[in-house]
Amino acid sequence: MKIAFQMDPIGAVNINADSSFRLAEEAQARGHELFYYPPENLSYQEGRIMARGHRMQVQRVAEAPAVLGPEEEVDLADYDVVWLRQDPPFDMFYITTTHLLERIHPKTLVVNDPFWVRNSPEKLLVLNFPQLTPPTTVARDLATIRAFKEKHGDIILKPLYGNGGAGVFRLTPDDRNLSSLFELFTGFSREPLIVQKYLPAVTKGDKRVILVDGEPVGAINRVPAAGETRSNMHVGGRPEKVGLTERDLEICATIGPVLKEKGQIFVGIDVIGDWLTEINVTSPTGIQELERFDGVNIAEKIWQAIEAKRG
């Protein structure tokens, strides 16, 4: 098959951690042709969805993870699969790329389905499953957020469309910084904030469970660094081997059919203790860590699901 990757600069990836690199590596091993382009090189041109980029071969060389051919412009309708893999922020630029890619899907299979990526961002899709999530509020007015804090005491405050742990704050019952943080966030952004009850179980780790076409295939535990609330590996979280609990499987059994129906082939969910906190569909991570811990080829499972859909 002909596979295109819409992703952030390929030359900057960590070959031992990046999930997009691992997906490309497995596709190459399976005999597929690879094409790479950055999202800013995606365009609509008189009825065609075009991308300017490079034919690509990936390699496990830290300083040169990809060998790129000459720059060329291609019609993405000629491709079998396009991977939507750039990192958030989930802003209007990101949203526009989903609108453009939706014009070629599903004849060209876009993974994950761009319509549902756009309509199911990480911190909003979980609102469909209130029975699985901690107490949560999404708001942009200070009075609503303050009332939530007064009710629950210890809270997590973060931007609704952020990623990688950026802008995540824990406010304990005696913390007096809520108004200042609210002014800071609303001063530079019009996006709402999401507030959740703090879950003490996060000190033992924030579990990333990976689902392939709606089915759980394993998990890693991300343990916060000493003195840190956030467990994201971008900010020093330590990955650990972990198994799936009965509660994890219950969560997956509830959300899995919805993810499959919405064309979300590669998804990473976040579970703290017994609670689902995020459903990551934009550019989930964790493949390589899980493969090392469990000795399972997760990238192969993802490609088997894609190849089955392509017939």
Steps between C-alpha positions, in 0.01 A plus 500: 500500500592866465510661844526872578593636843379847595718571800739738674863510376616142447864598554428599862339177620638282778547164325459314832178668610311655208187308400479653151853380428410152622188492279707606198768242581246219516331615178836499324575149630166388355598626155294818489624820331538801731447871437553773761368856510456759777142618562573851370566344158145363472280697260173506308561578132203524267327191629807295590663444839872544443807456716855617441757270656746218445511130435651352813695209638535481879797360687603455863770763486453762772647792308333402169174312562381543141653513154292737289471521124467825303206722589192431290129573506253210502125456479399323821205339320764278337602361839356202686551636853573841650610519864382810689786511749600859578495595866249747639433785590153422376448842347332629184803400290471143629124502447540625142727204417221265613253678269736463205583135567132420545454576129706193400382265775402213491612430141841589635490364855593780740611372841347599730173598327537881477130573551502332839845630594358846451181425690653287775805684641671330794347685791149524351435144381524380861193711580297232317585263785430685828463171686867426428654841571579703813284807572567741214406852390572678173455875529646840421342701781675529832186464713426152365860385546517648852178321597647172376813557710294584808307177455793267434789679673799343327482547121693480174467801267620488139431647155235305313705448183850471645728197480813347647426627850541865403305742719381238750463631857398335824317731739474365855221612737713780648644621168411862420620518140178414316415859403855572384516182291160574351617850400820353355321242285217722382741783430668321210239246388127484436482126563314371807667327792433150625497431871501155660502375856858410596556125517762409764562172316701699242801479734509128413476577130282606209435191288508531119288223348535448125202385295516378141171520313314509831686211668753547785845361415693601812600784730793684652504685830640854505623599846548870581847623593555589866315819586311502168123468449523421129592152382547578128829365367557840332549646848700224665244228569659155531345214298452170681369158400142443613213265428133565426265482798136392498405868522722584200330227299158626612587851380628365167191284452284811543690739274654254251192449281454879476863549393471223240176643362661845467804368309749563780746220426789606726391649833671552834283549807616630837384327818580616854398247761151394395422808293525589131646850457578536127442324167791592272410480129704782342855363525519234772834370624632203696553233232873455546493493880222240495682287244815497715313414820267233360703365207200546269509663156230764548583675172434171321156476660419853384609426144307174495185696589571755226582237237178317582303819433683554172426143390 
